[in-house]
Amino acid sequence: MAKLKDIDNWEYLENGNEVFFLYNIDPDYCMFLEEDDMNRNKVESYSLNQIRPTLSWNKLVLKFRDRTINEFMTVFLDGVRFMSVAPNLGAINSVSSDILTFQYFIEDSLEFAVEKLFLSIKHGGISPDSFQQSNLFKNIVVFKDQTEMEKVLQSLKSKEDIIKEKCEPSKDDIKNCRLRLSMDFNNNELQSLNLKNICQEEKVSEYVINYLNDMRQNISIKD
């Protein structure tokens, strides 16, 4: 974790078809970008606000010499203009019959250390510009730690019906979502996407973000 947080000493490199990140202080530590051939979603709720909402998946492998330490799923967004660690999928109530999902990171996690590294590397195709970054985090919740996430979810469970009502996509929401995706997907592809779920997840993520911000503000005022 400490080495990943040392963002000034990681370097992005390309060698032929090989793409990797090298830790300059100790080059035995490196991260290799590998293709992912699994059939995964071509759009996620957090990609909707980009100019080009389609995404492609890769795997980032953190190694010490030849030993794999960890692996992270990554996505190229906005027409392969920048890269992000794929966020986690959470739920307001995982045992509910109608699950309300959202996308999230945990700030003190290894994966978010990699995300901050991506944000710091000024290289086309890796780091987003300020507009892309702002749009990305409109739909991704960032919890301080696991404890904060558990506290928020425990509180939101009692508001599940309210959240469902507020985050139910309207016909106009779905129509606008379809319009945003029409540049990258043909009609047949659009038919295969669950636009209602994508729109709902976008709204739930925004709801949780706003709730979390209000909670932090109230705690700050009390302190």
C-alpha positions in Angstrom: 0.0 0.0 0.0 2.8 2.4 0.9 4.5 2.0 -2.4 1.2 2.6 -4.3 0.6 5.8 -2.3 4.1 7.0 -3.4 2.5 8.3 -6.6 5.4 10.5 -7.6 7.7 7.6 -8.1 5.6 5.4 -10.4 6.2 5.7 -14.1 3.9 4.7 -17.0 5.8 2.8 -19.8 5.1 1.2 -23.1 7.3 -1.5 -24.7 5.8 -2.7 -28.0 2.5 -4.2 -27.1 3.4 -4.3 -23.4 1.9 -1.6 -21.1 3.1 -1.3 -17.5 3.8 0.9 -14.5 7.3 0.8 -12.9 8.1 1.8 -9.3 11.4 3.7 -9.9 12.7 3.4 -6.3 12.4 -0.4 -6.4 11.8 -1.7 -10.0 11.1 -5.2 -8.7 7.6 -3.7 -8.1 5.6 -3.2 -11.3 2.1 -3.4 -12.6 1.2 -4.9 -16.0 -1.9 -4.2 -18.0 -3.4 -7.3 -19.6 -6.3 -7.8 -21.9 -9.5 -9.2 -20.4 -11.4 -11.6 -22.7 -14.5 -12.1 -20.5 -17.8 -11.0 -21.8 -18.5 -7.9 -19.6 -20.8 -5.0 -19.6 -20.1 -2.4 -22.4 -21.6 0.4 -20.4 -22.0 1.1 -16.6 -23.8 3.7 -14.7 -20.6 5.5 -14.0 -19.7 5.8 -17.7 -23.0 7.5 -18.7 -21.7 11.0 -18.1 -18.7 10.7 -20.4 -19.0 12.0 -24.0 -18.5 8.4 -25.2 -20.2 6.1 -22.6 -18.9 2.8 -23.9 -16.1 1.1 -21.9 -13.6 -1.7 -22.4 -12.1 -3.9 -19.7 -8.6 -4.9 -18.8 -6.8 -6.5 -15.9 -3.9 -4.8 -14.0 -1.5 -7.2 -12.3 0.6 -5.9 -9.4 3.8 -8.0 -9.2 6.9 -8.2 -7.1 9.5 -9.8 -9.5 7.6 -12.8 -10.8 5.2 -13.1 -7.9 1.6 -11.7 -8.4 0.6 -9.7 -5.3 -2.8 -8.5 -6.5 -5.0 -8.0 -9.5 -7.4 -5.2 -10.3 -10.1 -4.9 -13.0 -9.7 -1.7 -14.9 -11.8 0.1 -17.6 -11.0 2.4 -20.4 -13.6 5.1 -20.6 -14.7 7.9 -23.0 -13.6 6.2 -26.1 -10.4 4.9 -24.5 -9.3 8.4 -23.5 -8.6 7.5 -19.9 -8.4 4.6 -17.5 -10.0 3.9 -14.1 -10.0 1.0 -11.7 -13.5 -0.6 -12.0 -15.4 0.4 -8.8 -17.2 -2.1 -6.6 -20.9 -2.9 -6.9 -22.8 -2.3 -3.6 -26.5 -2.6 -2.6 -28.6 -0.7 -0.1 -30.0 -4.0 1.1 -28.4 -7.1 -0.4 -31.2 -9.4 0.8 -34.0 -7.2 -0.6 -36.3 -8.7 -3.3 -35.7 -5.6 -5.4 -32.1 -4.7 -4.9 -31.0 -1.0 -5.2 -27.4 -1.0 -6.4 -24.7 1.6 -6.6 -21.0 1.8 -7.5 -18.4 2.7 -4.9 -14.7 2.9 -3.8 -13.3 2.7 -0.3 -10.7 5.4 0.2 -8.2 3.5 2.3 -8.2 0.4 0.0 -5.5 -0.8 -2.2 -7.6 -0.4 -5.3 -8.3 3.3 -4.6 -4.5 3.8 -4.1 -4.2 2.6 -7.7 -7.0 4.9 -8.8 -5.3 7.9 -7.3 -2.1 6.8 -9.1 -4.0 6.9 -12.4 -5.4 10.3 -11.6 -1.9 11.6 -10.9 -0.1 10.3 -14.0 -0.3 12.9 -16.7 -0.4 10.7 -19.7 -3.0 10.6 -22.5 -5.0 7.5 -22.3 -4.4 7.0 -18.6 -5.3 10.1 -16.6 -8.6 11.9 -17.1 -8.9 15.6 -17.6 -10.8 17.6 -15.0 -14.1 17.3 -16.9 -13.8 13.5 -17.3 -12.8 13.1 -13.7 -15.7 15.2 -12.4 -18.2 13.3 -14.5 -16.7 9.9 -13.4 -17.1 10.6 -9.7 -20.7 12.0 -10.1 -21.8 8.4 -10.0 -19.3 6.7 -7.8 -19.6 6.8 -4.0 -16.2 7.2 -2.2 -16.4 6.0 1.4 -13.6 6.9 3.8 -13.3 3.3 5.1 -15.3 0.1 5.6 -16.7 1.4 8.9 -18.2 4.5 7.2 -19.8 2.4 4.5 -21.4 0.0 7.0 -22.7 3.0 9.0 -24.3 4.6 5.9 -25.8 1.4 4.6 -27.3 0.6 8.1 -29.0 4.0 8.1 -30.2 3.7 4.4 -31.8 0.3 4.9 -34.6 2.0 6.8 -35.1 4.4 3.9 -35.2 1.7 1.2 -38.8 2.4 0.1 -38.1 6.2 -0.1 -34.9 5.6 -2.1 -36.7 3.3 -4.5 -39.4 5.9 -5.1 -37.0 8.7 -5.6 -34.7 6.7 -7.9 -37.3 5.1 -10.0 -36.4 6.1 -13.6 -39.0 8.0 -15.5 -39.8 7.4 -19.2 -37.8 10.6 -20.0 -34.8 9.3 -17.9 -34.8 6.1 -20.0 -35.2 8.0 -23.2 -32.3 10.3 -22.4 -30.2 7.4 -21.4 -31.0 5.7 -24.8 -30.0 9.0 -26.5 -26.7 9.2 -24.7 -25.9 5.6 -25.7 -27.0 5.9 -29.3 -23.6 7.1 -30.5 -21.9 3.9 -29.4 -24.6 1.3 -29.7 -26.9 0.3 -32.5 -30.6 -0.4 -32.0 -30.1 -4.1 -31.5 -27.4 -3.5 -28.9 -29.6 -1.0 -27.1 -32.4 -3.5 -26.9 -30.1 -5.9 -25.1 -29.2 -3.4 -22.4 -31.3 -3.0 -19.3 -31.6 0.7 -19.5 -33.9 1.0 -16.6 -31.5 -0.7 -14.2 -28.6 1.4 -15.5 -30.6 4.6 -15.0 -31.7 3.5 -11.5 -28.2 2.6 -10.4 -27.0 6.1 -11.6 -29.7 7.7 -9.4 -29.1 5.5 -6.4 -25.3 6.3 -6.6 -26.1 10.0 -6.7 -28.5 9.6 -3.7 -25.9 7.8 -1.6 -23.3 10.5 -2.5 -25.6 13.3 -1.4 -26.6 11.4 1.8 -22.9 10.8 2.6 -22.0 14.4 2.1 -24.9 15.6 4.3 -23.9 13.1 7.0 -20.3 14.3 7.0 -21.4 17.9 7.1 -23.6 17.2 10.1 -20.7 15.5 11.9 -18.4 18.4 11.1 -20.9 20.9 12.6 -21.3 18.9 15.8 -17.5 18.7 16.1 
